[in-house]
């Protein structure tokens, strides 16, 4: 992250790997400029990084980089402060997703876009969070106004999750996602579904969490448009304070489904809503909390495995265990070359992915409180890859203890 040659030309990277589902304006998303020491950098966006334009100083920008954030979205700022933030980030590897009401306003968007579009730090414009399906046409018009002036940057509209707290159960939800993709021809779509909730006094994985990933993957397969996913770092309502296990599950389950970008909600604690949001990676004084160090570690692991997940193609996803998550497929017939695959009662997510000529199995523990042992035997040699990197090569059989919410990756040699 600290390499001076780090060149971030977006989340745009995702479209370079996936087939373009629409010609024309999406050609600009075919640029593959995210590299550090020849390794492509995974897009990691911090939602609400800092709340004042003056907070975007060298110390805090370095703090974002150290924590693994390479794209910053702040709260809504007027044009003057938005330009100030863009100036502050111009010589940084952290890029700026503009959140400026003047960009969205029919009367002021021209001046605003012309003032911001030439800044090297600007990567795109945030337009709207969680619009209803009936609002999409309105925001499409806003996007078209902006992109008629600035053809080099994208516009982000973040979408509802499936079912509660979103208004769309499946299959209406799939229609909602596809409607957005078809109207906007975006470089990616995103939805803010959070993995762990408290229900009836018990901490558990949200009932429709995996179903949301299933539907998102279907939309990606059908349209060619990749998706980005959220990790929750600011506990509120019935969402608990994150642990490293929760964040690992949230990040790597979505990566196993093919997510091409991670978004943290939020990075800083909102000073105006402390009655709702209980903590964040950065406290009210801008100082790192325990969650910051967890986020940093998960981001380290994501970038360690970026050559596996960035640009991957997900072939299949299965689930094992006594109770299969809502909307997912049970593992019945073992994929080639596995001949044995055993897990505990809680079960795991098993994903088969391709990246270039390489093929991998990704295993993620369903259980957020207890470890789980997996056993596998293969007809071909495997390489075991964990959060530390390559651990064992040329295996044909393996027993591995997954941490709560933990993962393992097996490359087929």
DRENDO-1510 file (C-alpha; in Angstrom, 1 decimal, always signed):
<recs>
REC; n; res; u; v; w
REC; 1; UNK; +0.0; +0.0; +0.0 .
REC; 2; UNK; +2.9; +2.4; +0.6 .
REC; 3; UNK; +4.6; +1.8; -2.7 .
REC; 4; UNK; +4.9; +5.0; -4.6 .
REC; 5; UNK; +4.1; +3.2; -7.9 .
REC; 6; UNK; +0.7; +2.3; -6.6 .
REC; 7; UNK; -1.6; +3.5; -9.4 .
REC; 8; UNK; -5.3; +3.3; -8.6 .
REC; 9; UNK; -7.6; +3.9; -11.6 .
REC; 10; UNK; -10.5; +2.2; -9.7 .
REC; 11; UNK; -12.7; -0.3; -8.9 .
REC; 12; UNK; -12.6; +0.2; -12.7 .
REC; 13; UNK; -10.2; -2.7; -12.6 .
REC; 14; UNK; -13.1; -5.1; -12.2 .
REC; 15; UNK; -14.5; -4.5; -15.6 .
REC; 16; UNK; -11.1; -5.3; -17.2 .
REC; 17; UNK; -11.5; -8.9; -16.1 .
REC; 18; UNK; -15.2; -9.5; -16.7 .
REC; 19; UNK; -16.7; -9.4; -20.2 .
REC; 20; UNK; -18.1; -6.0; -21.1 .
REC; 21; UNK; -21.9; -6.3; -21.0 .
REC; 22; UNK; -22.4; -3.1; -22.9 .
REC; 23; UNK; -20.1; -1.3; -25.4 .
REC; 24; UNK; -19.4; +2.4; -25.5 .
REC; 25; UNK; -19.0; +4.2; -22.1 .
REC; 26; UNK; -17.9; +1.0; -20.3 .
REC; 27; UNK; -14.7; +0.9; -22.5 .
REC; 28; UNK; -13.2; +3.3; -20.0 .
REC; 29; UNK; -13.5; +0.6; -17.3 .
REC; 30; UNK; -11.3; -1.7; -19.2 .
REC; 31; UNK; -8.1; -0.1; -17.8 .
REC; 32; UNK; -6.1; -2.3; -15.6 .
REC; 33; UNK; -3.9; +0.1; -13.6 .
REC; 34; UNK; -4.1; -1.2; -10.0 .
REC; 35; UNK; -0.7; -2.7; -9.4 .
REC; 36; UNK; +1.9; -2.7; -6.6 .
REC; 37; UNK; +5.1; -4.5; -7.4 .
REC; 38; UNK; +3.3; -6.3; -10.3 .
REC; 39; UNK; +0.5; -7.5; -7.9 .
REC; 40; UNK; -2.9; -6.1; -8.7 .
REC; 41; UNK; -4.4; -4.2; -5.8 .
REC; 42; UNK; -7.9; -5.2; -4.6 .
REC; 43; UNK; -10.3; -2.2; -4.3 .
REC; 44; UNK; -11.1; -1.5; -0.7 .
REC; 45; UNK; -13.4; +1.4; +0.0 .
REC; 46; UNK; -13.8; +3.1; +3.4 .
REC; 47; UNK; -17.3; +4.5; +3.9 .
REC; 48; UNK; -17.4; +7.7; +5.9 .
REC; 49; UNK; -13.6; +7.9; +6.5 .
REC; 50; UNK; -13.5; +11.4; +8.1 .
REC; 51; UNK; -16.2; +14.0; +8.8 .
REC; 52; UNK; -14.3; +17.3; +8.2 .
REC; 53; UNK; -12.4; +18.5; +5.2 .
REC; 54; UNK; -9.5; +19.5; +7.5 .
REC; 55; UNK; -9.3; +15.9; +8.7 .
REC; 56; UNK; -7.9; +14.8; +5.3 .
REC; 57; UNK; -4.3; +15.7; +6.4 .
REC; 58; UNK; -1.1; +13.7; +5.9 .
REC; 59; UNK; -1.4; +11.9; +9.2 .
REC; 60; UNK; -4.9; +10.7; +8.6 .
REC; 61; UNK; -4.4; +9.8; +4.9 .
REC; 62; UNK; -1.4; +7.7; +6.0 .
REC; 63; UNK; -3.6; +6.1; +8.6 .
REC; 64; UNK; -6.1; +5.1; +5.9 .
REC; 65; UNK; -3.3; +3.6; +3.8 .
REC; 66; UNK; -1.9; +1.7; +6.8 .
REC; 67; UNK; -5.4; +0.3; +7.5 .
REC; 68; UNK; -5.7; -1.0; +4.0 .
REC; 69; UNK; -8.2; +1.6; +2.7 .
REC; 70; UNK; -7.4; +2.7; -0.9 .
REC; 71; UNK; -10.7; +4.5; -1.7 .
REC; 72; UNK; -12.3; +7.1; +0.6 .
REC; 73; UNK; -15.9; +8.2; +0.7 .
REC; 74; UNK; -16.6; +10.9; +3.2 .
REC; 75; UNK; -20.0; +12.5; +4.2 .
REC; 76; UNK; -21.7; +15.0; +2.0 .
REC; 77; UNK; -19.5; +18.0; +1.5 .
REC; 78; UNK; -20.1; +21.3; -0.3 .
REC; 79; UNK; -18.1; +22.0; -3.4 .
REC; 80; UNK; -15.4; +24.1; -1.7 .
REC; 81; UNK; -14.7; +21.3; +0.8 .
REC; 82; UNK; -14.9; +18.6; -1.8 .
REC; 83; UNK; -12.2; +20.4; -3.8 .
REC; 84; UNK; -10.1; +20.7; -0.6 .
REC; 85; UNK; -10.3; +17.0; +0.0 .
REC; 86; UNK; -9.4; +16.2; -3.7 .
REC; 87; UNK; -6.4; +18.5; -3.3 .
REC; 88; UNK; -5.3; +16.8; -0.1 .
REC; 89; UNK; -5.5; +13.3; -1.8 .
REC; 90; UNK; -3.9; +14.3; -5.1 .
REC; 91; UNK; -0.5; +13.1; -4.2 .
REC; 92; UNK; -1.7; +10.0; -2.3 .
REC; 93; UNK; -2.4; +6.4; -3.3 .
REC; 94; UNK; -5.8; +6.8; -1.5 .
REC; 95; UNK; -8.4; +7.9; -4.1 .
REC; 96; UNK; -11.5; +10.0; -3.6 .
REC; 97; UNK; -15.1; +8.9; -4.2 .
REC; 98; UNK; -16.7; +12.4; -4.3 .
REC; 99; UNK; -19.8; +12.8; -2.1 .
REC; 100; UNK; -21.0; +16.3; -3.0 .
REC; 101; UNK; -24.7; +17.3; -3.1 .
REC; 102; UNK; -23.9; +20.0; -5.7 .
REC; 103; UNK; -22.9; +17.2; -8.1 .
REC; 104; UNK; -26.4; +15.7; -7.8 .
REC; 105; UNK; -28.2; +19.1; -8.2 .
REC; 106; UNK; -29.6; +19.9; -11.6 .
REC; 107; UNK; -28.7; +23.6; -11.1 .
REC; 108; UNK; -25.1; +23.2; -9.9 .
REC; 109; UNK; -23.8; +19.9; -11.3 .
REC; 110; UNK; -21.9; +21.6; -14.3 .
REC; 111; UNK; -19.7; +23.8; -12.2 .
REC; 112; UNK; -19.2; +21.0; -9.6 .
REC; 113; UNK; -18.2; +18.3; -12.1 .
REC; 114; UNK; -15.9; +20.7; -14.1 .
REC; 115; UNK; -14.2; +21.7; -10.8 .
REC; 116; UNK; -13.5; +18.1; -9.7 .
REC; 117; UNK; -13.0; +16.0; -12.8 .
REC; 118; UNK; -9.4; +16.9; -13.4 .
REC; 119; UNK; -8.1; +16.0; -10.0 .
REC; 120; UNK; -5.9; +13.0; -10.0 .
REC; 121; UNK; -7.4; +11.7; -6.8 .
REC; 122; UNK; -11.0; +11.6; -8.0 .
REC; 123; UNK; -12.2; +8.2; -8.9 .
REC; 124; UNK; -15.9; +8.7; -9.2 .
REC; 125; UNK; -19.0; +10.3; -7.7 .
REC; 126; UNK; -21.4; +8.9; -5.1 .
REC; 127; UNK; -25.0; +9.6; -6.0 .
REC; 128; UNK; -27.5; +7.7; -3.8 .
REC; 129; UNK; -27.7; +5.0; -1.1 .
REC; 130; UNK; -30.5; +2.4; -1.3 .
REC; 131; UNK; -32.9; +3.8; -3.9 .
REC; 132; UNK; -36.2; +2.0; -4.5 .
REC; 133; UNK; -36.7; +0.4; -7.9 .
REC; 134; UNK; -39.0; +3.3; -8.9 .
REC; 135; UNK; -36.3; +5.8; -8.2 .
REC; 136; UNK; -33.7; +4.3; -10.5 .
REC; 137; UNK; -34.8; +6.2; -13.6 .
REC; 138; UNK; -34.4; +9.5; -11.7 .
REC; 139; UNK; -30.8; +8.6; -10.6 .
REC; 140; UNK; -30.0; +7.4; -14.1 .
REC; 141; UNK; -30.8; +10.9; -15.4 .
REC; 142; UNK; -28.5; +12.3; -12.7 .
REC; 143; UNK; -25.7; +9.9; -13.7 .
REC; 144; UNK; -26.1; +10.8; -17.4 .
REC; 145; UNK; -25.8; +14.5; -16.6 .
REC; 146; UNK; -22.6; +13.9; -14.8 .
REC; 147; UNK; -21.1; +11.5; -17.3 .
REC; 148; UNK; -22.0; +13.8; -20.2 .
REC; 149; UNK; -19.3; +16.1; -18.8 .
REC; 150; UNK; -16.9; +13.7; -17.2 .
REC; 151; UNK; -16.4; +10.5; -19.3 .
REC; 152; UNK; -13.5; +9.3; -17.2 .
REC; 153; UNK; -15.1; +8.6; -13.9 .
REC; 154; UNK; -18.0; +6.5; -12.7 .
REC; 155; UNK; -21.1; +7.2; -10.6 .
REC; 156; UNK; -22.0; +4.9; -7.6 .
REC; 157; UNK; -25.5; +4.1; -6.5 .
REC; 158; UNK; -25.5; +1.6; -3.6 .
REC; 159; UNK; -28.4; -0.8; -3.5 .
REC; 160; UNK; -30.6; -2.5; -1.0 .
REC; 161; UNK; -29.9; -5.9; +0.4 .
REC; 162; UNK; -32.3; -8.8; -0.2 .
REC; 163; UNK; -35.4; -8.8; +2.0 .
REC; 164; UNK; -35.1; -7.3; +5.5 .
REC; 165; UNK; -34.1; -4.5; +5.9 .
REC; 166; UNK; -34.5; -4.1; +2.1 .
REC; 167; UNK; -38.0; -4.1; +0.6 .
REC; 168; UNK; -37.3; -6.8; -2.0 .
REC; 169; UNK; -37.5; -10.5; -1.4 .
REC; 170; UNK; -36.2; -12.9; -4.0 .
REC; 171; UNK; -37.1; -13.1; -7.0 .
REC; 172; UNK; -38.1; -9.4; -6.9 .
REC; 173; UNK; -34.6; -8.7; -5.6 .
REC; 174; UNK; -33.0; -10.2; -8.7 .
REC; 175; UNK; -35.2; -8.0; -10.9 .
REC; 176; UNK; -34.1; -5.0; -8.8 .
REC; 177; UNK; -30.4; -5.7; -9.3 .
REC; 178; UNK; -30.8; -6.4; -13.0 .
REC; 179; UNK; -32.9; -3.3; -13.5 .
REC; 180; UNK; -30.1; -1.2; -12.0 .
REC; 181; UNK; -27.4; -2.9; -14.1 .
REC; 182; UNK; -29.5; -2.5; -17.3 .
REC; 183; UNK; -30.2; +1.1; -16.7 .
REC; 184; UNK; -26.8; +2.3; -15.5 .
REC; 185; UNK; -24.3; +0.0; -17.3 .
REC; 186; UNK; -22.1; +0.4; -14.2 .
REC; 187; UNK; -18.6; -0.9; -13.7 .
REC; 188; UNK; -20.0; -2.8; -10.7 .
REC; 189; UNK; -23.0; -3.0; -8.4 .
REC; 190; UNK; -23.0; -3.0; -4.6 .
REC; 191; UNK; -25.5; -3.8; -1.8 .
REC; 192; UNK; -25.1; -3.3; +1.9 .
REC; 193; UNK; -25.9; -6.7; +3.5 .
REC; 194; UNK; -24.2; -7.4; +6.8 .
REC; 195; UNK; -23.4; -10.9; +7.9 .
REC; 196; UNK; -23.7; -11.2; +11.7 .
REC; 197; UNK; -26.8; -10.2; +13.6 .
REC; 198; UNK; -28.3; -10.7; +17.1 .
REC; 199; UNK; -31.5; -12.6; +17.0 .
REC; 200; UNK; -33.4; -13.9; +20.0 .
REC; 201; UNK; -30.4; -13.3; +22.2 .
REC; 202; UNK; -28.1; -15.3; +19.9 .
REC; 203; UNK; -25.4; -14.1; +17.5 .
REC; 204; UNK; -25.8; -15.7; +14.2 .
REC; 205; UNK; -25.3; -15.3; +10.4 .
REC; 206; UNK; -28.2; -13.3; +8.9 .
REC; 207; UNK; -30.8; -15.7; +7.4 .
REC; 208; UNK; -30.6; -14.3; +3.8 .
REC; 209; UNK; -26.9; -13.4; +3.8 .
REC; 210; UNK; -25.8; -16.2; +1.5 .
REC; 211; UNK; -28.9; -15.9; -0.5 .
REC; 212; UNK; -28.0; -12.3; -1.3 .
REC; 213; UNK; -24.6; -13.5; -2.5 .
REC; 214; UNK; -26.2; -16.3; -4.6 .
REC; 215; UNK; -28.5; -13.7; -6.4 .
REC; 216; UNK; -25.6; -11.3; -6.9 .
REC; 217; UNK; -23.5; -14.0; -8.5 .
REC; 218; UNK; -26.4; -14.9; -10.8 .
REC; 219; UNK; -26.7; -11.3; -11.9 .
REC; 220; UNK; -23.0; -11.1; -12.5 .
REC; 221; UNK; -23.1; -14.3; -14.6 .
REC; 222; UNK; -26.0; -13.2; -16.6 .
REC; 223; UNK; -24.9; -9.6; -17.2 .
REC; 224; UNK; -21.1; -9.6; -16.9 .
REC; 225; UNK; -21.3; -6.9; -14.3 .
REC; 226; UNK; -19.3; -7.7; -11.1 .
REC; 227; UNK; -20.4; -6.9; -7.6 .
REC; 228; UNK; -18.8; -5.4; -4.5 .
REC; 229; UNK; -19.8; -6.2; -0.9 .
REC; 230; UNK; -19.8; -4.7; +2.6 .
REC; 231; UNK; -18.2; -5.5; +5.9 .
REC; 232; UNK; -19.7; -4.0; +9.0 .
REC; 233; UNK; -17.3; -2.1; +11.3 .
REC; 234; UNK; -19.7; +0.2; +13.0 .
REC; 235; UNK; -22.1; -1.8; +15.2 .
REC; 236; UNK; -25.7; -0.5; +15.5 .
REC; 237; UNK; -29.2; -1.7; +16.1 .
REC; 238; UNK; -28.9; -5.5; +16.3 .
REC; 239; UNK; -25.6; -5.7; +14.6 .
REC; 240; UNK; -22.9; -6.6; +17.1 .
REC; 241; UNK; -19.4; -5.2; +17.7 .
REC; 242; UNK; -17.2; -7.0; +15.1 .
REC; 243; UNK; -14.6; -9.5; +15.9 .
REC; 244; UNK; -11.8; -10.6; +13.6 .
REC; 245; UNK; -13.7; -13.8; +13.0 .
REC; 246; UNK; -16.9; -11.9; +12.0 .
REC; 247; UNK; -14.9; -9.7; +9.6 .
REC; 248; UNK; -13.0; -12.6; +8.1 .
REC; 249; UNK; -16.2; -14.6; +7.4 .
REC; 250; UNK; -17.9; -11.5; +5.9 .
REC; 251; UNK; -15.0; -10.7; +3.6 .
REC; 252; UNK; -14.0; -14.2; +2.5 .
REC; 253; UNK; -17.5; -15.6; +2.1 .
REC; 254; UNK; -18.2; -12.8; -0.3 .
REC; 255; UNK; -14.8; -13.2; -2.1 .
REC; 256; UNK; -15.6; -16.9; -2.5 .
REC; 257; UNK; -18.8; -15.9; -4.3 .
REC; 258; UNK; -16.7; -13.6; -6.6 .
REC; 259; UNK; -17.0; -10.1; -5.0 .
REC; 260; UNK; -14.6; -7.8; -6.7 .
REC; 261; UNK; -14.4; -5.1; -4.0 .
REC; 262; UNK; -14.8; -4.7; -0.3 .
REC; 263; UNK; -16.5; -1.7; +1.4 .
REC; 264; UNK; -16.3; -1.0; +5.1 .
REC; 265; UNK; -19.2; +0.7; +6.8 .
REC; 266; UNK; -18.1; +2.8; +8.5 .
REC; 267; UNK; -14.4; +3.8; +9.1 .
REC; 268; UNK; -14.9; +6.7; +11.5 .
REC; 269; UNK; -17.5; +7.1; +14.2 .
REC; 270; UNK; -20.3; +9.5; +13.3 .
REC; 271; UNK; -20.2; +12.4; +15.9 .
REC; 272; UNK; -23.8; +13.2; +15.2 .
REC; 273; UNK; -25.2; +9.7; +15.7 .
REC; 274; UNK; -23.3; +8.2; +18.7 .
REC; 275; UNK; -26.7; +7.2; +20.2 .
REC; 276; UNK; -27.0; +4.7; +17.3 .
REC; 277; UNK; -23.5; +3.8; +16.2 .
REC; 278; UNK; -21.5; +2.4; +19.2 .
REC; 279; UNK; -18.0; +2.3; +17.8 .
REC; 280; UNK; -15.9; +2.3; +14.6 .
REC; 281; UNK; -12.3; +1.6; +13.5 .
REC; 282; UNK; -11.5; +5.3; +14.3 .
REC; 283; UNK; -13.0; +6.9; +17.3 .
REC; 284; UNK; -14.3; +10.5; +17.7 .
REC; 285; UNK; -10.7; +11.8; +18.1 .
REC; 286; UNK; -9.6; +9.9; +15.0 .
REC; 287; UNK; -7.6; +7.4; +17.0 .
REC; 288; UNK; -7.5; +3.7; +16.0 .
REC; 289; UNK; -9.7; +1.3; +18.0 .
REC; 290; UNK; -9.4; -2.5; +18.3 .
REC; 291; UNK; -11.6; -2.7; +15.2 .
REC; 292; UNK; -9.1; -0.7; +13.2 .
REC; 293; UNK; -6.4; -3.4; +13.8 .
REC; 294; UNK; -8.9; -6.1; +12.8 .
REC; 295; UNK; -9.8; -4.3; +9.6 .
REC; 296; UNK; -6.1; -3.8; +8.9 .
REC; 297; UNK; -5.4; -7.5; +9.3 .
REC; 298; UNK; -8.3; -8.6; +7.1 .
REC; 299; UNK; -7.2; -6.2; +4.4 .
REC; 300; UNK; -3.7; -7.6; +4.6 .
REC; 301; UNK; -5.1; -11.0; +3.9 .
REC; 302; UNK; -7.3; -9.8; +1.1 .
REC; 303; UNK; -4.3; -8.2; -0.7 .
REC; 304; UNK; -2.2; -11.3; +0.0 .
REC; 305; UNK; -4.7; -13.3; -2.0 .
REC; 306; UNK; -5.6; -10.6; -4.6 .
REC; 307; UNK; -4.0; -12.6; -7.4 .
REC; 308; UNK; -6.5; -15.4; -6.6 .
REC; 309; UNK; -9.7; -13.4; -6.2 .
REC; 310; UNK; -9.3; -10.3; -8.3 .
REC; 311; UNK; -10.7; -11.1; -11.7 .
REC; 312; UNK; -11.7; -14.7; -10.7 .
REC; 313; UNK; -14.5; -16.6; -12.3 .
REC; 314; UNK; -16.7; -18.5; -9.9 .
REC; 315; UNK; -17.7; -21.9; -11.4 .
REC; 316; UNK; -19.9; -23.2; -8.5 .
REC; 317; UNK; -20.7; -22.6; -4.9 .
REC; 318; UNK; -22.0; -25.3; -2.5 .
REC; 319; UNK; -22.8; -25.5; +1.2 .
REC; 320; UNK; -22.4; -28.5; +3.6 .
REC; 321; UNK; -23.8; -29.0; +7.1 .
REC; 322; UNK; -26.9; -30.2; +9.0 .
REC; 323; UNK; -28.8; -27.1; +7.9 .
REC; 324; UNK; -28.1; -25.5; +4.5 .
REC; 325; UNK; -28.4; -21.7; +4.4 .
REC; 326; UNK; -31.5; -20.2; +2.7 .
REC; 327; UNK; -31.3; -20.0; -1.1 .
REC; 328; UNK; -28.1; -22.0; -1.5 .
REC; 329; UNK; -27.1; -25.4; -3.0 .
REC; 330; UNK; -26.1; -28.4; -0.9 .
REC; 331; UNK; -22.9; -30.3; -1.9 .
REC; 332; UNK; -24.2; -33.6; -3.3 .
REC; 333; UNK; -21.7; -34.7; -5.9 .
REC; 334; UNK; -18.1; -33.9; -5.2 .
REC; 335; UNK; -16.4; -31.6; -7.8 .
REC; 336; UNK; -13.4; -33.0; -9.7 .
REC; 337; UNK; -10.7; -33.9; -8.5 .
REC; 338; UNK; -12.0; -34.3; -4.9 .
REC; 339; UNK; -12.9; -37.8; -3.8 .
REC; 340; UNK; -13.5; -37.1; -0.1 .
REC; 341; UNK; -14.7; -33.9; +1.5 .
REC; 342; UNK; -15.9; -34.1; +5.1 .
REC; 343; UNK; -16.9; -31.3; +7.5 .
REC; 344; UNK; -18.5; -30.8; +10.9 .
REC; 345; UNK; -22.2; -30.5; +11.6 .
REC; 346; UNK; -22.2; -26.7; +11.1 .
REC; 347; UNK; -20.8; -27.1; +7.6 .
REC; 348; UNK; -18.9; -24.9; +5.3 .
REC; 349; UNK; -19.1; -22.9; +2.1 .
REC; 350; UNK; -17.2; -24.6; -0.7 .
REC; 351; UNK; -16.5; -22.5; -3.8 .
REC; 352; UNK; -14.7; -23.5; -7.0 .
REC; 353; UNK; -13.1; -20.6; -8.8 .
REC; 354; UNK; -10.8; -20.0; -11.8 .
REC; 355; UNK; -8.3; -17.3; -12.3 .
REC; 356; UNK; -6.5; -17.4; -15.6 .
REC; 357; UNK; -5.4; -21.0; -16.0 .
REC; 358; UNK; -5.4; -21.7; -12.3 .
REC; 359; UNK; -8.2; -23.5; -10.4 .
REC; 360; UNK; -8.9; -23.2; -6.7 .
REC; 361; UNK; -11.3; -24.5; -4.0 .
REC; 362; UNK; -12.1; -21.9; -1.3 .
REC; 363; UNK; -13.5; -23.2; +2.0 .
REC; 364; UNK; -15.1; -20.9; +4.6 .
REC; 365; UNK; -16.3; -22.0; +8.0 .
REC; 366; UNK; -20.0; -21.3; +8.6 .
REC; 367; UNK; -19.5; -21.4; +12.4 .
REC; 368; UNK; -18.7; -18.0; +13.9 .
REC; 369; UNK; -18.0; -19.2; +17.4 .
REC; 370; UNK; -16.3; -22.6; +17.1 .
REC; 371; UNK; -13.5; -24.0; +14.9 .
REC; 372; UNK; -14.3; -26.8; +12.5 .
REC; 373; UNK; -12.1; -29.5; +11.0 .
REC; 374; UNK; -12.3; -30.3; +7.3 .
REC; 375; UNK; -10.9; -33.5; +5.7 .
REC; 376; UNK; -10.4; -33.9; +2.0 .
REC; 377; UNK; -8.7; -36.3; -0.4 .
REC; 378; UNK; -7.9; -35.5; -4.0 .
REC; 379; UNK; -7.1; -37.4; -7.2 .
REC; 380; UNK; -4.7; -34.6; -8.0 .
REC; 381; UNK; -2.1; -32.7; -6.1 .
REC; 382; UNK; -3.1; -29.6; -4.1 .
REC; 383; UNK; -1.4; -26.6; -2.6 .
REC; 384; UNK; -2.8; -25.3; +0.7 .
REC; 385; UNK; -3.0; -21.5; +1.0 .
REC; 386; UNK; -4.0; -19.8; +4.3 .
REC; 387; UNK; -4.0; -16.4; +5.8 .
REC; 388; UNK; -0.3; -16.7; +6.2 .
REC; 389; UNK; +0.3; -17.6; +2.6 .
REC; 390; UNK; +1.4; -21.0; +1.2 .
REC; 391; UNK; +1.6; -23.6; +3.9 .
REC; 392; UNK; +1.8; -26.9; +2.2 .
REC; 393; UNK; +2.4; -28.0; -1.4 .
REC; 394; UNK; +1.6; -31.2; -3.3 .
REC; 395; UNK; -1.0; -32.6; -1.0 .
REC; 396; UNK; -3.4; -35.4; -2.0 .
REC; 397; UNK; -5.0; -35.6; +1.4 .
REC; 398; UNK; -5.4; -33.0; +4.2 .
REC; 399; UNK; -7.1; -32.4; +7.6 .
REC; 400; UNK; -7.2; -28.7; +8.4 .
REC; 401; UNK; -8.7; -26.9; +11.3 .
REC; 402; UNK; -10.7; -23.8; +10.3 .
REC; 403; UNK; -10.9; -21.0; +12.8 .
REC; 404; UNK; -14.4; -19.6; +13.6 .
REC; 405; UNK; -15.4; -17.8; +10.4 .
REC; 406; UNK; -12.0; -18.9; +9.0 .
REC; 407; UNK; -11.0; -20.0; +5.5 .
REC; 408; UNK; -8.6; -22.1; +3.5 .
REC; 409; UNK; -7.7; -22.1; -0.2 .
REC; 410; UNK; -6.6; -25.1; -2.2 .
REC; 411; UNK; -5.0; -24.6; -5.6 .
REC; 412; UNK; -5.3; -27.6; -7.9 .
REC; 413; UNK; -1.8; -28.3; -9.3 .
</recs>
